[in-house]
Structure formats: C-alpha cells, structure tokens
Amino acid sequence: MIFSNIDFTLKYLDPSAEENGDGTSPESPLNAFPESIGELGDNTAWIIRRTSEENSALLPSGNTSEIRNILFIGMPKDTDPLWTLMPRIAQEAWGDDEADYANIRANTGDEPWGDEYGFVLPACKTFLLHRVYVFRDDSWAYMSIFKFPAQDYTASISIENCKFGQKGIDLDSQDFTTSTNTSRCKAYFYINTAHVLSMHHCIFNIVNDGDDYYGDTADPFRLNNASYISVSDVDVYTTTSQYGGDYGPGGGTALCFSNGSWGGAFSDYQNLRFHILVNGTWGYMPCLFYSAVNDYCRIRNITATVEERKLGTNNPSQFCVGQSMIRSHGSREFEIDGITVTIPKCWRITEGGRVVSISGFCNSTIPGFSKAVRNISISMAETDGVDNEASTGNYYEWVRQGIGDIGRYPWYSALELSFSERNYSEGAWEPVIVSGITVNHPHGVALYAYGCQIRNCSLKGTIKLRRCVADVTSMTSFYPGYALFAAEASTLRVGTLTLGKENSEITGGADDPAVGSYYSDTSFIYVGTCNGPLKSNIGGTATNVYNGYNVICANESDAGHYTCRSENYICDTWNARRTGGAPACLKIISSANGSGGMSLGRAPFRGFQITPAETGIHTLEFHIAAKGISDLSELNRRLLVQVSVPRANGTHDVYFSSTSGRWVEDTDAEWVNDSELEQRKLVMPLNITESGALDVKVHYQLYSASGYVYLDPAISLTPVTL
C-alpha cells in the first residue's frame, strides 16, 4: 500500500481471532502484536479489525530507532477517506463490522523512570493512528503512551478518528456518572518535534488527578515544536481538577502545543469541544488548550462547558480558575473567531488565573496582514457561585488591584487580550481589531486588554485597559465602584455603566468612584449613563499632568447630569441658572494651574449642537457668570469658544472667539441660586451659508484658587436683519 510516498507492507491483526495466523490476510490475521517493539517492522501498515473493547491488542513497549515509518489503521468505515486505500479483501472481510474502533491496550508500567514502558520512536518519519481506541487498563500514567523525542522537523504524524482513555472510565458516555480519582486516564502523546501534525475527529478522556511530578506526563497531549499543525473536530471530556496551585491544576493542559523553540509554525485549530465534568469534591477548572509562538494561528469555534452531568454525589466547596483554561500565546499573525466558555458555578479567579488568554504581536515580518479576534463569550456565576472562602462572592480587594500600579491590571481577569510590539525592526505596526466580546463575570475583572481596538463589547465585571481604544455597549458590576481602569493613552467609551451600589453593605465602599485609574495614567474615559459618580469633585494639585485626560459622563447619577473632570479642572452640572436660559448650568472649578486646560466637546467628540432656522448672517451669544475671580482681563484667551460652521461639500469653517468675537458686559442677565456674580456674554457674528448644526466647543484654562465660572448651555443664534 502506498501512503505518503512510501510502499508499506500490510499486516492484518484481529484481536478477537482465536488463533494467531501469519497476518498476511484478513482470513489469517495475527491476534496480537509482536512482544518486541522492533518486531513491528519498519514501513509496515498494521490493519486492525474493529472489535468490542474486550478484544484489544497490547502495544509493545520500548525505544527503537529502527522504525521510521509505521501505520496503525483501525479498519476504516466506508465513510472514511482512508477506506479508498484499503485492499478489496479487507473491505469485504471487515468493512461492515459494527464497532467504531479497533482497540489497542497500552502498558506504561508502574515506575516513573525510563522509556521501557512507552512506545518511543526517536527516528520517526511517518506515523498514522486511525480509528483506534487507545487505552490503559491497569498501568499507571507515569509517562506518555506514544513518545516522539526527535530534535529535527521531519516527522509527519497523523491521528484520525481515534479515542484515548482508560478502560472502564468512559467519560464520553452520558451514562457514566461515577466519581473517580484514577491516575491512568491521561498522558497519551508526547511529541518533541515534528514537521507536520494532523489530528482530526478524536475523543480524549482525561481525569485531572494531582499525581503529576514527572515532567511531560502532566499533559495528556503535548507537542513541543512543529512546522505545520492542523487540529479539528476534537472532543475532550475532562474532569475538574483535584489541585490548582501556582503551577496550574493537576493533569496539565489537555491539548498543549507549546512550540517551545520559538521557531514559528502554521497552526489551524477548529471545532474543539471541551466537556468539563465536576468530579466529586474537585473544584479547580482544568487547563484545556495552549498554543504558542505561531507565525500564523487560526482558531475557530472552541467551546468549553461545565456539563450538567457530574461524577459522584459529593460537591466541591469551591470552584476556582487557577491558570489559563484556554490560551493562545505569542503569535505573529492570527485569526481567532468563536471561543465560548461557560462555567456557571464559578466566580473565583486567582491572580494568575485566566478563563481565556490571547496574546500576540502588533508587528511582524510575516507577509500579509491578519490580526483579528472576534466573538469571544465567557459566562461565569452571578448569584450562585460556590466558594467556601467567599460565600457572598466578594472579591472587591482583588478587583481594586491596579490602583496606582498598572502592572497589576491583568490579575484575576476572566479574559486577557494582550498585543505588544515584537521589535522595531520587524515590520509596520498593525492594529489588532477585537469585536463581539461578551464576558459575564460581575464579581471580578471581566476584561484586561493591551494594545488593541475593541468594538461591540458587552461586559459584566470590571474592565482594565492599557494602550487600547474600546467601545463597550454596556457594563454591570457587582461592586459599588472601581469598574473602569484605563492607562497608557487608552480611550474607553461605555454606553451604560451600572454599579452595584446596593451591595456596599457586603463589600464596603459605598462612596467609591467608578473609575479606579488616575488622571496621571494618561487616558480618556467617556460614559453615557452611570448610576454613580465616575470620580470625586476634588481636583489634584499636580501641575505636570495634562488636563486633556478627562473622565466624562453625560448622565451621572441622574438624567442630564453632565460631568467632565481632569487633574486640575472639574466641570459639573449645577442648579445655578440664567433666567430664560437652560434649566441648569455647567460649573467649572480649578484646583491648580496645570497644563492643557479643559475642553468640553474635544474632538473627535461633538460639542454643543446649535441648528439655525435659516441661512444668512447670525449673531451667536453665549452667557457666562464668574465668582471669586478678581481679574477677567484674560477671558478672551482663557475661555476660548470654537465654532464649526457647515460649508458646501461637507466641509466646515472653524472660528474662535478670540479672533471672531468679543466678550461684553451682560448686565441685563439675571442669574438665580447664586449671587455676587461677574456676568459676561460672548457675541460672535457668523455667516451661515448651508443648513446643518453648528458645533460649539469650549476650551477653558482660567485658574482661580477659590473662584469658579458658570456656563449657560443655552447658546443662541439670532438672524441679523440687514
């Protein structure tokens, strides 16, 4: 049989056969493998009959460099592509068997040292495992069943339609509900280096006990290095973990593609399904998937769900995420679309824990451009989490980590997205676009992100950003404050933020602000509606912080309550007002004469929108009142009004009050709810030639230690009669 350009000698094996034949045909099959691994033969294809699990062939153990090319083929079904390569005599004799798999039994010994109990091929070039159930019966999993320790990128390894587990521990069966602490249901593959890995339509059964002290045996499937990787349609049935210390849950990572040499790889992972079974009192979430250091990485449709079916009748006293459950790390180009994780009873994530962690580089020398992350959904406990150390789900102290130390932003986060610059010499900076993010983790940090643009995002929990632009539709937090953190020139825009003010009796901090980052963290935050203050109205005295870094809310605590705050300037909605003007005014106070001043309606945001009823010459009038400011002679420079007037073809003319207007005494105006005011009015003549709204922005840098200024938002446009 020709496979992979190699002429293989066929051997037939039927473990259910009563007599041991010569293996030359289905009519005279062997009923067992040779006892010695070397006797399996190089360039040999073993065609194994599909039988019941009770009829299995024992896999020889040992380490041999004599075998370079070998195939283990459970007799294909007529729906399998490999069916077409089977001899007619095999198709006719074994093709209609009802069993799904041929069965190979592995004995990996009872001692943790040496290769004598593994199936070890250090010189492998071609390996195929097809439609085989590989399982342990009564041997320990101190080492992997299959080991490929080669250092060179030459081996082609293919695994198709296979199943891996332990005899009698049928986690993939809906009827299996028995708690188990077996140490045999893991450590199936260890591949150091391969040219190609191809794995499709497989099932892994994994029990995450804590007996993992022997190197690579911690990972059920581990690939260290490869040039090309393709994995799809894999179902992993895995228990919760017995332990979850600093090095992660017992049992290692179910599917681990570490690419530890940093050589880069093409990798494609699609339709991976992880079924998590709560095992008795074990409550640590397992590590499921890890892929690292790819030149190009495509991930599509990964799901991980804690199943309703559980093992045993006992229950954990705590559910916890202690390490990354799903992680893609350090890829240069990537397309990640569709990751869904559901862990409904868990609301605890440790400092190093992540539900999903994705990182990569914003620039590279790889041809083309593919940097996108889409459609990630994480759902954790809201009201029914299980944690004997925090029965109310109060992790407020953890959420507050990062105040004054942005290096702690990633801690305790459900979703981590981190994209940095690899090297200045490696290509242009390419923006990473993130969209379709939904994270439900109101008791913790829902999202930490670095170096990306986030769109179409909805969160329950806290958000922490560095070097990001993010648009979040809605946010809800269990806590009364500290829901928003932004640093390193981030821009965060939130539609609606709902704080858990009613939970302050549990958490404390009833008066905590919604924003946990400092103005000195150099970022801009805008919130449409919030049920509490974003920041306090106490300004800072530092004058080395640019006042263009604002925290703004359009509807703070009440509808129409506008606030804009910076290090030295605070603008708040106030009950003082001008008779005939707006029902409330904007009050600006200053705490120090810092740089930059405050801008209301700073681009790209809109300012006040004033729409004239007709074209022609108009007079714009803007009323203010000051108190406690002894000298208003610098008003024309310190309170600058900017007006954009529509022109033809979608263009605008931009005018400034200091060059196109004048401040005059406003003695006729009447202000209420305050007294002893200095009243002024801006008058600006404008020629309006096109219909459409005028955009009016205010730039303020008028410092007074004890004074303040009221702005009347009722800006008027009056036609001038010629």
N, C-alpha and C positions, 0 to 999 in steps of 0.2 A: 504494500500500500504506500503510495506517495503522499507524504504530508510534510509541508514546509520544506519542499525540495529535497526530502530525504526518503529513501526507499526503506520502509520499515518491514521487518519480519513480523508476521502475525502469530500471536499466541492466544488460544482460547481458554478461558477459565470459567468454570461453573461451580461455585461453592456448594451447590445443592446436589451435585453429582455424587453417587455412591462410590464410584470407582475413579481412580486417578488415571486419566488417559495420557496421551502424548502431547495434547494441546495443539494439534495441527488442524483441527476442525471442530465445529460445534458438536459433531457426533462423538468425538473422542477428546473431550476437554480435560484439562487439569482441574482438580478440585481444590488446589491450594497453590499459593506462591511457593517458589523455592525457599529454603530456610535461609540461604545466604543472599545478601543484597546484590553481590556481584553476579550471582546466577540469573538475575532477572534479564540480563543481556542488554548490551548497547544496541541502539537502533531497533528496539523492539516495541511493538504496539500490543498491549495486552487488552483483548476484547473480553469483557467480563459480563456474564449474564446478570440481568436484573432479577433479583430474588427478594424474598422476605428478609427482614433484619436478622432472623435467626440463622440464616445461611450467609456467613461472611468469610472473607479470606484475610488471614493475618498478614499484615505488611511486614516484610523483612526489615530489620534494623541494621544500622551500620553506616560507615563512612567510606565511600568509594569514589575515586576519580576515573574509574574505568567506564562508567556510564555517563555519556554526554547527551544522548537523545533517548527519551523514553516516553511512552504514552500509556495512560491508564484510561481506557474507554469503557464506561458502563454502556452496554448495548443501546445505541440511540433509538429514540422513538421516530416514527416516520415524519413527525413534525419538526425534528431537529435537523439543522443544516448538515450535520455530520453524517446523517443517515445516507446521504448520497455517496459517501466514500466507503461504505461498508460492502463487503462481498455479498453476492446474492445468497450464498448458503447461510450467512449469518442473519440476513434479513428474514429469510424464510423460517429459520430454526428458532430464533429468539426475538424477532421483531414484535410479536404480538403479546409478549409477557405483560402482565398487569402491573407488576411492581414499578415504582417510579425510579428506583436506584439500584445499581449494583452496590454491594456492601464490602467495605474494607475496614478491618479492625486493626487498631494501632496499639502497640505496647511501648510506652515511653519510659518504662521502668519505675523503680521505687527509690532511685538515688538521683540527686540533683547534679551530678558531675559527669562529664564525658559525653561523647557522641555515639556511644554504642547502642543507645536506645532510640535515637532519632533516625529518620530516613534522610541522610545527608549526602548531597551531590555537589561537591565543590567545583566540579568542572562542567556543570550542566550547560548545554546549549539550547535544547528544545525539551519542554516539559508540557504535557497536556493531561489534565484531570477532567473527565467528562462524565456527567450523570452518575456520580458515585457518592454514597453516604459514607463519610469517613468518621469513625467514632472510636473513643476509648471504651473499654469495658471495665477493667479493674485495675488499671495502671494509673499512676499519678501524672500530673501535667507539669513536671519539673522542667521539661524542655518541649520545644515545638515538635509536632509530628513530622513536618517537612521543613528541611533547612537547606538553604542555598547560600553558602558563605562566600561565594566568589567575589573578587575585587574588581573585575572588569565588566564593562557594559556589553555583554554578548548574549546572555540567556534570553530566550523568548519563552515566557511562562503563561499558559492559558488555563483558566479554570472556568468550566461551563456547566450550568445546571447541577451543581453539587450541593451537598448538605454536610454540615460539620457539627459534632456534638458528642454526647456521652450516651451510651446505651441506657435506655430507661428514663433519661432526663429529657423528655420531649417538650421543651418549652414552646415549640412552634405549634403544638396541638392545643386546641381550645379546651380539651378535656383534662389537660394537665394542670392541677391546682395544688400540688404538694410542695411545701416548703423544703428547701434543700440547702445544704452547706458543702456540697461536693467541691473538691479541688481538682476535678478531672475535666471539667467542661470549659476548656479554654486552651490557649497556646497551640494553634493549628499550623500556622505558617510563619517562618522567619526567612525573609529574602534580603540578603545584604545588598546585592547589586544585580540589576537586570537591564537588558536593552528594552524589552517590551514586557509589560504586564497587562494581560487582558482577563477580566473577570466579570461574568455576566450570569444572571438568573441563579443566584445561590442563596442558601439559607445558613445562618450561623446561630447556634445556640450557645449562650455564654452565661456562666454563673460567676459573679464577681465576688468570690471569697477573698479573704485578706492574706492568703498564703503566697505572697509574691516577693520572693527575696533572691531570685536567681536570674537577674539580667533580663534578656529579651523575652523570657517566658511570661512577662506581665501582659504583653499584647497578644490577643487572640490571632490577629493578622497584622504582621509588621513587614513593611517594605522600607528599607533604608534609602535606596537610590535606584533610579531608573531614568531612561531617556523618554519613554512613552508609556503613559498609563491610561487605561480605559476601564472603568468600573461602572456597571449599571444593573438595575433591577436586582438589588440585593436586599434581603430581609434579614435583619438582625434581631433575634429575640434574646434580650439580656435582662438579668435581674438587677435590682438596686444593689448597692454595694454595702459590704459589711463595715468597711472603714472608709475614711475620707480625709486623711491627713494632709500635710503640706505637699506631699508628692502625688496627691490625687487618690481617687478611690482604688481599692483593691481590684485587681483584674485588668489593670492597664486600660489602653484605648482599644475599643473593639476593632476598628479599621484604622490602622496607623500607616500613613505614607509620609515618612519624615523627611526623605530627601536630604539626609544629614550631611552630605558632602557639599551642599550648596552649588551643585553643578547646573541646576536648572532642568526642567522637564516640561514636556507637553502632557497635561493631565486633563481627563474628562470624567466627571462623576455625575451620573444622572440616575434619578429614581431610586434613591436609597431610603429604606424604611426601617426605622428603629422602634421596636416594640419593647417598652420598659415594663417589667413585671415586678411589683412590690413583693419582696421575698421575706416573709415573716416580719421580724423587727428591724430589718436592714432598711435604712432610710437615706443613704447617700446616693445622689444621682450618678449614674455611670458616665465615664468618658466614652464617647461614641465614635467620633470621627476627627482625624487630624491629617491635614495635607499641608506641605510646606515647600517653599522655595521653588516655585514653578516659573519657568519662562512664560507659560500661558496656562491658566487654570480656568476650566469651565465647571461650574457646579449648578445643577438644575434639579429641583424637586427632591429635597431632603425633608423627611418628616421624622419627628421623634415624639412619641406619645406615651404617657403612663397609662397602661391599659386598665380597664375596669376589672379584668380578671387578675386576681392576686394569688400568691402562693402561700398556703397556710392560713390559719385563723388569727394569728397574732398580728399586731400592728406596730409600726415604728412610733417612737416617742418624738421623733424629729425627722423632717425631710430637709435636705440641705444640698446645695450645689457647691462643691469644694474645689473643682477645677473646671476647665473649659469642657463643656459637653460636645460642642461642635466647633472646630477651629480650622480656619484656612489662614496660613501664615506666610508672609514674605513673598508673595507672587509679584512678578513684574507687570504682567498683563493678566486680566481676569474678567470673567463674566459670571456673575453669581445671581441666580434668579430662582427664588422659591425655596425658602427654608422655613419650616413651620414646626414649632416646639410647643408641646402642651404638657405642663406639669402642675396639675390643679391644686394639690395639697401642699405645695412648697412655697414659702415666702422668705426663706433664709438663703442668702448667698454670701460666702465668706470673702475675705479680702482679695484672694486670688481666684475666686470662682467666676466663671462666665457661663451663661447658657449658650450663647453664640459669640464667637470672637473671629473677626475678619480683619486681616492687615495686609498691606501691600505697599508698593512704591508708586509715587506720583510721576516718576520719570524713569525711563529705561532706554536702552539701545535696541530693544526688540522692535522689529519692523511693525508698522501699523499702530493702531490705537484701539484698545479695548479695555476700558476701565469702567465697569458698571456694577452696581449692587442694587438688586430690585427684590421687592416682595418678600420681606422677612417678617414673620409673625411669631411672637413669643407670648404665651399666656401662662401666668402664674396665679397663685392664690390671692383672692381679695379679702374674704371674710372667714374662710375655713382652713387656714394654714395650720400645720401641725408642727409645734416647736415647744418642747418642754422647758426651754430656757427663755422663751419669749412668747408666752401664750397669747398675748394680745397683738403680736406682730409688730412690736415697737422696736425698730432699728434706727431710731432718729439720730443717735450718735454716729452711726455708720454713714448715714446719708449726708451729714454735715461735714464729713471728711473732705478736705479740699479748700476749706475757707482759709485763705492765706497761703495755701500750698497746692498749686495746680498739679504737682506731681502725683497727688493722691486722687485726682479725678477718676482714673479708671477703676479704683477699688469698688468692689461689691456690685458691679454693673451686670445687668442681665444681657445687654447687647453691647459689644465693643466693636467699633469701626475705627481703624487707625491706618492712615496712609501718609507716609513720610517721603522725603526726598532721599533717594539712594545715594547719589553722588552728583555733584555739579557737572561733571564731565559726561554724564550718562543721559543725554537727550533733553528735550524740552519738557517743562512741567506740563503734565496733562491732568485736567481736573477729573476727579472721581465723582461721578453723579450717583447719588443714592436716592431711591424713591420707593414708595409703597411700604413704609415701615410702620408696623403696629406692635407695640410692646405693652403688655398688661402686667405691670409689677408695681402697684401703688405703694407697697411697703418698702421700696428700695430705689436704687438707681436704675431706671429703665434703660437709659442710653448714655454711653460715653462715646464721643466721636472726635476724631482728629484729622484735619486735612481733607475735608470733603464738602460737597454741596448736597444738602438734604432737602428733598421735596416730598410732599404728600405723606406726611408723617403724623401719626396719632399715638399719644403716649398716656399711660397711667404710671406715674412714678416721676422721679427726678431726672433731669437732663443735664449733662455736663459736656461742654464743648471747648475745643482748642483749635484755632485756625479753621473755622468752619463758617459756612453760610447755611442756615437752616430755617425752613418754613414748617412749623408744626401747627396742624389744624386745631387740635385740642389737647389739653393736658389735665390730668386729675392726680392729686397726691393725697395720700393718707395723712400727711403731716401738715401742721399749720403754717409752715414756712420752708425756706431753703429748697425750693423746687427747681430753680433756674441757676445755672452756673455757666459763664462764658468767659473765655480768656484768649489772649494772643490774637487780637484783631478778628474775633468772631462777630458775626451778625446773627442774632436769633430773633425770629419773629413768631409769635404764638397767637393764634386766634382767640382761644378761650382757655383760661387757667382757673381751675377750681381747686382751692386749697382745703385741707381737712381741718378747718378751724374748730369744728365740733369735737375733734379728737384731742384737743390740747390738755384735757384732764388726764389723758393717758400718757401723752408724750411730753407735756410741758411746752413752753414756748408759745403761748397764746399770741404774743405780740411780735413774733419773729417775722422778718421780711420774707417775701417770696424769692428774692434774689440773694444768692449766697456769695457771689463773686464781688470783688472790689472794683471801683472805678479804675484803679491802677492796673487792673487786669486787661485794660485796653480793649474793651468790646462794647457792642451796641445791642441793646435788648428792647424790643417793642412787643407789647401785649395788647391785644384788642380789648379783652374784658377779663377782669380778675376780681375775686371776692375778698381781697385783702390788699394791703399796701405792698408795692414791689420793694420799696426802700423807705427808710425814715426821712423826715424832713430836717434832719440835722446834717449840714454840709461839713465837708472836711476843710482843714486849714492848709493842706499841702498845696503848693503852687506849681509843682513840677508835673502835675497830671493834666493831660489835655482834656478840656471840658467838652470836647466834641464826643466823648464816650458817654452816651446817655442811656438812661433807663426810663422808658416811656410807657405809659398806659393810657389808653383812650377812655376807658371806663373802669376806674379803680374804686372798688367797693360799691359805688353807685353809678347808675347810668349817667353818662355825660360828665363824669368826674375825671378830667384830664390832668395828668401829671407828667412832668419831664424833669429828670434830676441828673445832675452831674456832680463832680467832686466839689465844685465851688458855687454852683448855681442851682437853684430849685425853683421850678415853676409849678404852681398848684392852683387848682380851681378854688375860687374864694367867693364868699357871699357879698362882698362889696360890689356895687354895680353903678352904672351910669343910667340915670333916668332916660328912658327912650332907647337905651342900648340893649345889650344882651342881658339875660336874667342872672348871669354870674360873670365874673371876670377872671382873668389869669393873673396871679400874683407871683412876681419874681423877686426872690431874695438872694443875697450873695454872702458867702462866708469868708472868701478870700479873693484876691485879685489874681486868679490863675490864668493860664494861657488858654486862648481859643474862644472863650466866651460860650454862650449857649445859643443854639439855633433851633427855632421852632419851625418844623417842616423842612428839615435838612434833606437835600436830595440824597437818594432817589425818592424819598417820601414827599407827599404833597403837603403844601401849606394850606392856609385859609383859601377856600374857593369862592370867588365873587363873580357872579354872572350878570352882565349888563342886559338891560331890556332892549337896547338898540345900539347901533354903532354911532360914531362921532366923537367929539371932544367931551370928556368927562372929567370930573374932579373926584379924586379918591380922598376920603377923610378917615383918619384913624385916631381914636381918642385914647389918651393915657392919663394917669394921675400918679404922682410920686409923693412919698412921705419920708421925712428923715434924711433927705438928700439935699445938702446945702447948696450944691453947685450943679446946675443943669446946663452949663455952657457947652459941655462936650456931648450934649444929647444927640446932635446930628451924626456924630461918629460912633458913639457908644450904643445907640439904639438904632440900628440900620434896618430899614424895611426894603425888601426886594420884591419887585412886581414883575411877573412874566405876562406879557400881553400877546394874545394869538395873532399871527400874521398868516398870509397865504401859504399854501403848500405845507401846512403843518408846522411851520416854524414859529418862533417867538422872538419878540424884542424884550430884553431884560433891563429894567430901570431900577435905580437905587434912590432912596430918599435923600441922601446927602448930595446927589447931583441933579435930581429932578424934582425935588420937593422942598418944603420948608416947614419948620415947627413954629406954631404961633400960640399965643395965649388962648386958653379955652375957658374964658370966664363965664360964658353962658351955660356951660355944662353943669349939671347937678349930680353929684355922687352921693350915694347913701351907704350906710353901715360903716363909715369911717369919716374922719374929719381932718382939718388942717392939711389939706392936700394941695400940692402944686399941680395944676391942670394944664395939659398941653394937647395940641391937635396937629397931626400931620396933614398937610394939604399937598396933593400931587396932581397936576394936570396930565391927562393921558389921552392919546388919540387912539380910539378903538375902531379898527377897520374890518375886523372879522368877528363873527359870532363865536361864542365859547367862553368858558370860565377863565378868569384871571387867577393866577396862583400867587398868593402873598405869603412870603416868608419873613420871619423876624429874627435878626441876629443881635444878641444882647451881650454887652460887656461893660455894664455900668456898675462898678463896685461901690458898695457902701456898707460899713460895718454894722449899722443899725437900721438903715433905710430899706425901702422896697419900692417897687413900681407895679401899678395895676395896668393891665392891658384890656381894653374893651374889644372882644372878638367881633362886635357888630361893625364891621368895616363897610362904609357906604360908598356908592358910586352915583354921582349926580350929573346928569347931562348938562352941558353948558349951552345956554341959549345965545347964539351969535347975533 
